[in-house]
Amino acid sequence: MVGLRLSLKQRYLVLLCFAVGAIIVHFSRNRLAARRMSRVDGLRANSSQFTLGGEPFRILGGSIHYFRVPRAYWEDRLLKMKACGLNTLTTYVPWNLHEPERGVFDFEDQLDLEAYLRLAGRLGLWVILRPGPYICGEWDLGGLPSWLLRDPDMKLRTTYPSFTDAVDSFFNQVIKRVVPLQYSEGGPIIAVQVENEYGSYAKDGEYMPFIKEALLSRGVTELLLTSDNKEGLQRGGVKGALETINFQRLNPNDIKYLDGIQPQKPKMVMEFWSGWFDLWGELHHVFPAEDMVAVVTEILRLDMSINLYMFHGGTNFGFMSGAFAVGMPAAKLMVTSYDYDAPLSEAGDYTTKYRLLRDVFSRCHAQPLPDPPSHRETTAYQPVVIQQHLSLWDSLHFTDKPLKSERPVNMENLPVNNNNGQSYGYTLYETPITSEGTLNSKNNVRDRALVFVGKHLLVFWILILKNLQSLMGREKEL
């Protein structure tokens, strides 16, 4: 045993260090408690106007999705948002990217949701979080992961146990990451949306209460919202959440209806569509800047809050773009660009809409707006000339052994990716044909289909393949 003796002077010095440390801890705790006390009174909807921190507050929001913008450009886009006079960022959370395989989660690098939200807070923006689980957003399967479809009885967006179990698992991961970033904890999140536009679907009366409870039970304490178009408002709400409306053209009767179902509550356009998405084979959608600004001006005149969807659209990378099927005999595919004719272009450039909106929103602020960030230089690259290529048929021997089945197996049920199936890309199906006749898919091809006889491309159809005539009489591969 070794003893340690201290001189009287050394003892006084140790005691002094302890005392100083105790004082620092005491004041740090008091400052933290004071900060939390000052952030208790978050966004409230108890009268015809929002309050934040007990003071009147109007949400001037814009949507920018972190997963549609390279991380290196996050700060540039958010600074441009703030310089336009907006005070609130809204973003979806794409379940299919964060959980590409069941039980395997990714919140790193481009998908670092926490870093994105902290950045918004550091730049002085509030946040409305829209975590789904369904986000729509013209995103593949509305953000739902494809491995859900491996259950042959799956009922998406319902209280079907297999679906709710998967939602619980996902929320266990995502909500614990955002709870510390709530307003009450000193963070930027002032509101959280319950699902998304459920009124347009509304297959299960217990579903929205389930999602709401899933958020509350995991520590969400900020204001809850729902979001629907006029028709969806009739079925998309849930008790305890403020209903908001989505539109592009303002109809006074829609505003009266919203006011009628929740009188003496603040009115908000959660999605004011600043433009529109584009579909393959169609022209780029344009919503004239003057028309857009006229609607925004009227919304503000009515003392409503607003969120621009989109403020900056970005890009549907990879196979992430969804399809549009409402009121159509066959779905139409979204293009890779999500420019949306938004105030910031797909490349993040200023547009006429941006300049006009900045003038409108500047009137909502007592202080001058910050200067917009300077324009980033861009480069026009020369066309890339492909010198060599490898055909599909020459590359097959590099793949795994084929799966043999009496009937075609949809790609989500293929035994690949740790039994999570195939989410994106192409699948090659082959079968021998021994007689001539008609090939009819019976409307089962709901995506791109390339049909080969031998190695000869016979037809390239999108979405529905049917009545392919006059196949030759000898044996062929399809």
Backbone torsions as a table, in degrees:
resi	resn	phi	psi	omega
1	MET	NA	130.4	-178.4
2	VAL	-110.4	126.5	179.1
3	GLY	-94.3	153.8	179.4
4	LEU	-125.5	119.5	179.4
5	ARG	-108.1	134.8	178.6
6	LEU	-113.8	143.0	175.4
7	SER	-72.5	165.8	180.0
8	LEU	-59.8	-39.6	179.5
9	LYS	-64.7	-40.8	179.8
10	GLN	-66.4	-37.1	178.4
11	ARG	-62.8	-43.7	177.9
12	TYR	-60.4	-39.4	-179.3
13	LEU	-64.6	-42.1	178.4
14	VAL	-63.6	-45.4	179.0
15	LEU	-61.6	-38.1	178.8
16	LEU	-64.2	-40.6	178.8
17	CYS	-63.1	-44.0	177.4
18	PHE	-60.1	-42.5	-178.5
19	ALA	-65.0	-44.6	178.7
20	VAL	-62.2	-42.7	178.6
21	GLY	-61.3	-42.2	179.3
22	ALA	-63.3	-39.7	179.2
23	ILE	-64.7	-42.2	179.6
24	ILE	-62.4	-45.6	179.0
25	VAL	-61.7	-42.6	-179.3
26	HIS	-59.7	-49.6	-178.3
27	PHE	-69.4	-33.5	177.7
28	SER	-64.0	-43.5	178.4
29	ARG	-64.2	-40.1	179.4
30	ASN	-64.9	-41.1	178.6
31	ARG	-64.4	-41.7	178.7
32	LEU	-64.1	-42.7	179.3
33	ALA	-64.7	-40.0	179.4
34	ALA	-64.6	-41.1	179.3
35	ARG	-62.7	-43.5	-179.5
36	ARG	-67.5	-35.9	177.4
37	MET	-63.6	-37.7	-178.3
38	SER	-75.2	-13.6	-179.2
39	ARG	-108.7	13.5	179.7
40	VAL	-70.4	-41.6	-175.1
41	ASP	-85.6	83.0	-176.0
42	GLY	-80.5	-153.4	-179.7
43	LEU	-65.6	125.7	-177.9
44	ARG	-125.3	148.4	180.0
45	ALA	-126.8	48.6	-174.1
46	ASN	-92.1	-1.4	178.0
47	SER	-146.1	-166.5	-177.2
48	SER	-74.7	-3.4	179.6
49	GLN	-134.4	139.9	174.8
50	PHE	-62.9	150.8	167.2
51	THR	-127.9	147.9	176.3
52	LEU	-136.0	121.8	-174.5
53	GLY	64.2	26.4	179.5
54	GLY	83.4	-2.2	-178.4
55	GLU	-110.0	149.3	176.9
56	PRO	-55.3	140.8	-174.8
57	PHE	-148.1	134.3	174.2
58	ARG	-116.6	129.3	178.5
59	ILE	-77.9	118.3	172.3
60	LEU	-114.9	90.7	-168.5
61	GLY	-110.1	166.3	174.7
62	GLY	-151.4	145.0	-179.0
63	SER	-95.5	126.7	169.4
64	ILE	-138.0	121.7	-177.3
65	HIS	-95.3	120.8	-176.4
66	TYR	-57.8	-29.5	-176.6
67	PHE	-82.5	-5.3	176.8
68	ARG	-106.8	1.0	-177.7
69	VAL	-129.8	126.3	176.3
70	PRO	-53.6	138.8	-174.5
71	ARG	-55.4	-33.7	-179.5
72	ALA	-61.5	-19.6	-178.3
73	TYR	-105.4	0.6	-179.1
74	TRP	-53.3	-52.4	-174.1
75	GLU	-64.2	-41.4	179.1
76	ASP	-57.9	-46.4	-177.2
77	ARG	-67.3	-39.0	-179.1
78	LEU	-71.2	-36.2	176.1
79	LEU	-64.7	-37.7	177.2
80	LYS	-66.7	-35.4	175.8
81	MET	-62.0	-49.0	-178.8
82	LYS	-63.6	-38.5	-179.9
83	ALA	-68.7	-17.2	176.9
84	CYS	-83.4	-7.0	177.9
85	GLY	101.1	8.2	178.8
86	LEU	-86.6	150.0	-178.4
87	ASN	-118.4	-3.3	-173.5
88	THR	-140.5	133.5	175.0
89	LEU	-100.2	136.8	171.0
90	THR	-119.3	143.7	178.5
91	THR	-149.9	143.9	169.6
92	TYR	-79.9	167.8	172.7
93	VAL	-125.2	112.7	-175.6
94	PRO	-83.5	105.9	-178.7
95	TRP	-56.8	-42.3	-173.3
96	ASN	-64.9	-28.0	176.3
97	LEU	-80.7	-36.5	-176.6
98	HIS	-78.2	-21.5	177.0
99	GLU	-134.6	72.1	-176.0
100	PRO	-65.3	-28.4	172.9
101	GLU	-126.5	147.0	-178.4
102	ARG	-55.4	122.6	178.0
103	GLY	82.6	-0.9	178.2
104	VAL	-110.9	114.8	-171.6
105	PHE	-113.4	147.4	-177.8
106	ASP	-134.4	112.7	175.7
107	PHE	-129.0	35.8	-176.1
108	GLU	-111.4	162.3	171.8
109	ASP	51.3	-116.6	-177.9
110	GLN	-62.2	-22.4	-177.2
111	LEU	-104.4	20.6	-178.7
112	ASP	-79.3	83.0	-177.7
113	LEU	-58.7	-42.8	-178.2
114	GLU	-61.2	-42.5	179.7
115	ALA	-63.1	-38.6	-179.9
116	TYR	-65.0	-44.6	-179.1
117	LEU	-69.1	-38.8	177.2
118	ARG	-64.2	-39.0	177.7
119	LEU	-60.8	-44.5	178.1
120	ALA	-58.8	-45.6	179.1
121	GLY	-63.0	-41.2	-179.6
122	ARG	-64.3	-30.2	180.0
123	LEU	-87.3	0.4	176.2
124	GLY	88.4	24.6	177.9
125	LEU	-107.4	138.6	170.0
126	TRP	-81.4	168.1	-175.0
127	VAL	-134.2	132.7	164.8
128	ILE	-107.7	117.1	-175.9
129	LEU	-95.2	135.6	-178.7
130	ARG	-123.4	83.0	-169.8
131	PRO	-84.3	1.7	179.3
132	GLY	83.7	-141.5	19.8
133	PRO	-73.9	-25.4	175.5
134	TYR	-93.2	132.2	-177.5
135	ILE	-118.1	-9.9	-173.3
136	CYS	58.1	-108.1	173.0
137	GLY	62.8	17.8	-176.7
138	GLU	53.4	37.6	-176.0
139	TRP	-112.9	151.1	-175.2
140	ASP	-53.3	122.1	-177.8
141	LEU	52.3	30.4	178.9
142	GLY	59.3	25.5	179.4
143	GLY	88.7	-5.4	178.4
144	LEU	-77.3	138.2	-178.8
145	PRO	-70.3	142.5	-174.8
146	SER	-66.2	-25.0	-177.9
147	TRP	-67.2	-13.1	173.5
148	LEU	-61.0	-30.3	-175.3
149	LEU	-76.0	-2.8	176.7
150	ARG	-70.7	-20.6	173.4
151	ASP	-80.3	113.6	-176.1
152	PRO	-64.7	-18.3	-179.5
153	ASP	-104.0	10.6	-174.4
154	MET	-55.1	135.9	174.3
155	LYS	-123.9	97.2	-176.9
156	LEU	-67.0	147.3	176.5
157	ARG	57.2	41.4	174.4
158	THR	-138.6	179.9	176.5
159	THR	-90.4	22.1	172.1
160	TYR	-56.6	125.8	-170.2
161	PRO	-53.6	-39.7	-179.5
162	SER	-63.6	-33.4	178.2
163	PHE	-76.0	-46.5	-178.5
164	THR	-65.4	-33.9	176.2
165	ASP	-62.2	-41.6	179.1
166	ALA	-67.3	-39.9	177.3
167	VAL	-62.1	-44.4	179.1
168	ASP	-58.2	-42.9	-179.7
169	SER	-63.9	-42.6	179.0
170	PHE	-67.3	-46.9	179.7
171	PHE	-62.5	-32.1	176.4
172	ASN	-57.5	-32.2	-178.9
173	GLN	-86.8	-48.2	-172.2
174	VAL	-76.8	-40.5	-174.6
175	ILE	-68.4	-36.0	179.3
176	LYS	-64.7	-22.4	178.8
177	ARG	-81.0	-27.5	-175.4
178	VAL	-99.9	-19.5	180.0
179	VAL	-55.7	-44.2	178.9
180	PRO	-67.8	-10.6	-178.3
181	LEU	-101.1	12.6	177.0
182	GLN	-74.3	158.6	179.1
183	TYR	-54.5	-43.0	-177.6
184	SER	-65.1	-18.4	178.4
185	GLU	-102.3	10.1	-179.0
186	GLY	91.1	7.8	-178.3
187	GLY	-98.1	-175.5	-174.2
188	PRO	-90.1	-12.1	-174.4
189	ILE	-74.8	117.9	-179.1
190	ILE	-108.1	-12.8	180.0
191	ALA	-159.3	154.4	180.0
192	VAL	-132.4	133.6	-179.4
193	GLN	-89.0	140.0	177.3
194	VAL	-91.9	110.6	-178.7
195	GLU	54.1	-153.7	-178.7
196	ASN	-157.8	119.7	176.2
197	GLU	49.1	44.5	-177.4
198	TYR	-69.5	-22.7	-179.9
199	GLY	-62.2	-23.3	177.9
200	SER	-80.0	-7.3	-177.6
201	TYR	-121.0	-66.0	169.0
202	ALA	43.7	64.3	178.9
203	LYS	-96.4	-12.8	-171.9
204	ASP	-145.1	114.5	-178.2
205	GLY	-66.1	-17.3	-179.6
206	GLU	-94.5	-5.8	-172.4
207	TYR	-70.1	-50.3	-179.0
208	MET	-62.1	-42.3	173.3
209	PRO	-59.3	-34.8	177.4
210	PHE	-63.5	-47.0	-179.2
211	ILE	-64.2	-42.2	178.6
212	LYS	-58.9	-47.3	-179.9
213	GLU	-65.7	-34.5	178.3
214	ALA	-61.6	-34.6	177.5
215	LEU	-74.5	-48.4	-177.1
216	LEU	-63.7	-42.2	-176.3
217	SER	-67.6	-17.4	179.7
218	ARG	-100.3	7.5	171.7
219	GLY	107.2	7.5	175.9
220	VAL	-73.2	123.2	-176.7
221	THR	-120.5	-9.0	-177.4
222	GLU	-79.9	174.6	-178.0
223	LEU	-58.4	134.2	176.5
224	LEU	-97.5	141.8	-179.2
225	LEU	-129.9	157.1	164.3
226	THR	-122.9	166.3	-174.5
227	SER	-142.8	122.0	-178.3
228	ASP	-151.5	158.8	168.7
229	ASN	-77.8	-179.9	-174.9
230	LYS	-56.9	-46.0	-179.0
231	GLU	-65.8	-39.2	-178.6
232	GLY	-69.8	-22.2	179.8
233	LEU	-58.5	-26.9	-176.7
234	GLN	-70.4	-22.3	-174.7
235	ARG	-133.0	-1.6	-170.9
236	GLY	-99.4	-3.0	-176.7
237	GLY	-82.7	169.3	174.3
238	VAL	-146.1	139.7	-177.0
239	LYS	-57.0	132.4	178.6
240	GLY	94.8	-1.0	177.8
241	ALA	-121.6	136.0	178.8
242	LEU	-72.7	131.4	178.0
243	GLU	-87.3	136.1	176.2
244	THR	-124.2	164.6	-171.9
245	ILE	-119.7	153.7	178.8
246	ASN	-120.7	134.3	174.3
247	PHE	-169.3	172.9	172.2
248	GLN	-115.5	-43.1	176.7
249	ARG	-102.1	130.0	-175.0
250	LEU	-80.9	124.3	174.8
251	ASN	-113.5	115.8	-177.7
252	PRO	-55.2	-31.7	179.7
253	ASN	-66.4	-32.5	177.5
254	ASP	-66.7	-39.6	178.9
255	ILE	-67.3	-39.6	177.0
256	LYS	-62.8	-39.3	179.0
257	TYR	-64.1	-45.0	178.5
258	LEU	-60.3	-42.0	179.3
259	ASP	-67.2	-31.6	-178.5
260	GLY	-73.0	-34.5	-177.7
261	ILE	-81.4	-19.3	175.0
262	GLN	-145.6	76.1	-179.1
263	PRO	-64.4	152.3	178.9
264	GLN	57.8	35.8	173.2
265	LYS	-124.0	151.2	177.4
266	PRO	-64.8	143.6	-179.8
267	LYS	-103.5	136.4	-178.2
268	MET	-140.0	138.6	169.5
269	VAL	-93.8	101.2	-178.2
270	MET	-68.4	-37.1	175.7
271	GLU	-127.0	96.6	166.0
272	PHE	-91.6	112.9	-172.6
273	TRP	-76.9	102.4	-177.1
274	SER	-70.9	-15.9	177.3
275	GLY	-159.5	-138.5	178.6
276	TRP	-162.4	160.9	-179.8
277	PHE	-81.5	162.5	-177.7
278	ASP	-111.4	147.6	-178.9
279	LEU	-118.1	148.2	178.0
280	TRP	-58.0	134.2	177.3
281	GLY	87.8	-2.7	179.8
282	GLU	-115.7	167.4	178.3
283	LEU	-75.5	159.5	175.2
284	HIS	-64.4	127.3	-179.8
285	HIS	-72.8	136.4	178.7
286	VAL	-131.7	126.4	172.1
287	PHE	-108.0	108.1	-172.9
288	PRO	-49.5	137.3	-176.0
289	ALA	-58.1	-41.6	-178.6
290	GLU	-65.1	-38.0	177.9
291	ASP	-66.8	-42.0	179.7
292	MET	-62.4	-46.7	-177.8
293	VAL	-64.6	-34.8	179.2
294	ALA	-63.1	-40.6	179.0
295	VAL	-69.2	-43.9	178.8
296	VAL	-58.9	-43.9	-179.9
297	THR	-60.6	-41.2	180.0
298	GLU	-69.0	-39.1	176.9
299	ILE	-58.9	-45.0	179.7
300	LEU	-67.9	-35.9	178.0
301	ARG	-62.6	-32.0	178.2
302	LEU	-80.7	6.5	177.7
303	ASP	63.5	33.2	177.9
304	MET	-96.4	157.1	170.2
305	SER	-88.0	159.7	-173.5
306	ILE	-145.3	147.2	170.0
307	ASN	-131.4	122.9	-179.9
308	LEU	-80.4	118.9	175.3
309	TYR	-116.2	105.2	-0.3
310	MET	-103.6	157.1	167.1
311	PHE	-85.0	-38.3	173.8
312	HIS	-146.3	118.3	-173.2
313	GLY	-81.0	-49.2	-177.9
314	GLY	84.7	-143.1	-169.5
315	THR	-135.8	140.6	170.2
316	ASN	-87.4	92.5	-175.3
317	PHE	-72.1	152.7	175.7
318	GLY	61.3	-131.6	179.4
319	PHE	-101.4	24.5	-169.5
320	MET	-80.3	-15.7	-179.3
321	SER	-68.4	141.4	-176.0
322	GLY	-91.7	-152.2	-180.0
323	ALA	-142.1	158.8	-177.7
324	PHE	-117.0	119.8	-173.1
325	ALA	-125.2	-1.9	-174.6
326	VAL	-68.4	123.4	175.9
327	GLY	69.6	18.9	-178.8
328	MET	-122.8	147.8	176.7
329	PRO	-68.1	-25.2	177.6
330	ALA	-144.3	147.0	-178.6
331	ALA	-65.6	149.5	174.0
332	LYS	-113.5	138.3	-172.7
333	LEU	-85.8	142.8	174.1
334	MET	-75.4	152.2	175.4
335	VAL	-85.2	170.8	-179.6
336	THR	-66.6	-38.1	-179.8
337	SER	-70.2	138.1	171.1
338	TYR	-119.8	42.1	-179.5
339	ASP	-56.3	-42.4	172.0
340	TYR	66.2	8.4	-173.3
341	ASP	52.8	40.6	-175.0
342	ALA	-84.2	167.6	179.4
343	PRO	-57.7	-35.4	168.8
344	LEU	-104.2	131.8	-178.0
345	SER	-68.6	174.6	178.1
346	GLU	-55.3	-34.5	179.8
347	ALA	-85.1	0.5	179.4
348	GLY	86.2	13.5	-179.0
349	ASP	-82.4	151.2	174.9
350	TYR	-69.0	145.1	178.7
351	THR	-125.5	174.6	174.6
352	THR	-58.4	-38.6	178.5
353	LYS	-58.9	-42.3	-179.8
354	TYR	-59.8	-49.4	-176.0
355	ARG	-63.7	-40.7	179.0
356	LEU	-68.7	-41.5	179.4
357	LEU	-65.3	-38.5	179.9
358	ARG	-59.8	-39.2	177.6
359	ASP	-65.2	-41.5	-179.8
360	VAL	-66.0	-49.4	-175.7
361	PHE	-71.0	-23.8	179.3
362	SER	-61.9	-27.1	180.0
363	ARG	-73.9	-11.3	179.0
364	CYS	-90.1	-0.4	-175.4
365	HIS	-120.1	141.9	178.2
366	ALA	-77.1	-27.6	-178.2
367	GLN	-106.6	153.5	177.0
368	PRO	-60.0	147.0	178.6
369	LEU	-74.3	151.1	175.2
370	PRO	-64.4	154.0	178.4
371	ASP	-65.9	139.2	176.6
372	PRO	-63.3	143.7	176.3
373	PRO	-56.4	148.5	-179.9
374	SER	-64.6	153.9	-177.9
375	HIS	-68.5	133.6	177.7
376	ARG	-79.5	139.5	177.2
377	GLU	-69.1	142.8	177.2
378	THR	-123.6	159.3	-177.4
379	THR	-125.7	136.5	174.6
380	ALA	-94.8	115.8	-178.5
381	TYR	-86.6	151.6	176.6
382	GLN	-70.9	153.0	178.2
383	PRO	-59.2	142.8	178.0
384	VAL	-90.4	124.2	179.4
385	VAL	-101.1	120.8	-179.6
386	ILE	-80.8	120.3	-178.2
387	GLN	-90.4	-32.3	-177.8
388	GLN	-137.3	157.4	175.5
389	HIS	-151.8	161.5	177.6
390	LEU	-120.2	123.0	-177.0
391	SER	-73.6	160.8	176.2
392	LEU	-54.3	-43.6	-172.9
393	TRP	-71.0	-32.4	178.7
394	ASP	-76.5	-16.8	-177.2
395	SER	-97.5	-6.1	-174.3
396	LEU	-64.2	-31.8	-177.1
397	HIS	-71.6	-8.7	176.0
398	PHE	-85.7	-10.9	-175.2
399	THR	-88.6	171.4	176.4
400	ASP	-70.0	169.3	177.6
401	LYS	-62.4	143.9	-177.8
402	PRO	-70.5	152.9	172.8
403	LEU	-86.9	130.1	179.3
404	LYS	-103.3	132.0	-178.2
405	SER	-150.6	147.7	178.6
406	GLU	-69.1	-29.4	-180.0
407	ARG	-125.0	152.5	177.3
408	PRO	-59.4	140.7	177.9
409	VAL	-109.6	125.5	178.5
410	ASN	-63.8	150.9	-169.3
411	MET	-61.5	-29.8	-179.7
412	GLU	-66.3	-19.9	-179.0
413	ASN	-104.8	8.6	174.9
414	LEU	-68.7	144.2	-177.7
415	PRO	-80.7	64.0	-179.8
416	VAL	-130.0	172.4	177.5
417	ASN	52.2	54.5	179.5
418	ASN	54.7	42.0	179.0
419	ASN	60.9	31.1	172.4
420	ASN	-102.2	-0.7	179.8
421	GLY	77.4	-179.7	178.8
422	GLN	-100.5	127.0	-176.7
423	SER	-90.1	-38.5	-171.4
424	TYR	-141.8	165.4	176.1
425	GLY	96.7	-162.4	-175.0
426	TYR	-108.4	154.9	173.8
427	THR	-127.9	134.0	179.5
428	LEU	-97.3	121.6	175.4
429	TYR	-109.3	135.4	179.2
430	GLU	-129.4	142.0	175.7
431	THR	-154.9	145.6	175.9
432	PRO	-78.6	144.4	175.6
433	ILE	-121.3	125.9	-173.5
434	THR	-111.5	-2.2	178.3
435	SER	-151.6	159.8	179.1
436	GLU	-76.4	164.6	-179.8
437	GLY	161.0	-158.6	-177.2
438	THR	-113.6	131.6	174.9
439	LEU	-96.1	119.8	-179.7
440	ASN	-128.0	119.5	-177.9
441	SER	-76.1	-6.2	-175.8
442	LYS	54.0	36.8	175.6
443	ASN	65.0	26.8	-178.2
444	ASN	-95.8	-9.7	175.8
445	VAL	-89.7	111.4	-175.5
446	ARG	-115.0	28.2	-178.6
447	ASP	-154.2	-160.6	176.9
448	ARG	-70.7	142.1	177.4
449	ALA	-140.8	125.0	173.8
450	LEU	-110.9	124.6	-176.1
451	VAL	-109.2	124.6	179.2
452	PHE	-114.1	143.1	165.7
453	VAL	-111.7	114.2	-167.3
454	GLY	64.7	-123.2	176.4
455	LYS	-110.5	15.2	-177.8
456	HIS	-97.5	122.8	178.2
457	LEU	-69.5	116.9	-176.5
458	LEU	-89.9	-43.2	-177.7
459	VAL	-159.8	148.7	175.1
460	PHE	-125.2	103.0	178.9
461	TRP	-113.3	150.3	177.2
462	ILE	-111.1	130.5	170.1
463	LEU	83.7	-56.7	-178.0
464	ILE	-132.0	122.2	178.5
465	LEU	-112.5	123.0	-179.9
466	LYS	-156.6	156.8	174.4
467	ASN	53.9	49.3	174.3
468	LEU	-80.5	113.8	-168.6
469	GLN	-95.6	162.6	164.0
470	SER	60.3	49.9	171.9
471	LEU	-74.5	141.2	-175.2
472	MET	-68.8	160.8	-169.8
473	GLY	-82.6	-10.1	180.0
474	ARG	-87.9	168.1	-178.8
475	GLU	-66.9	134.5	-177.9
476	LYS	-139.7	160.2	172.9
477	GLU	-98.0	137.9	178.7
478	LEU	-119.4	NA	NA
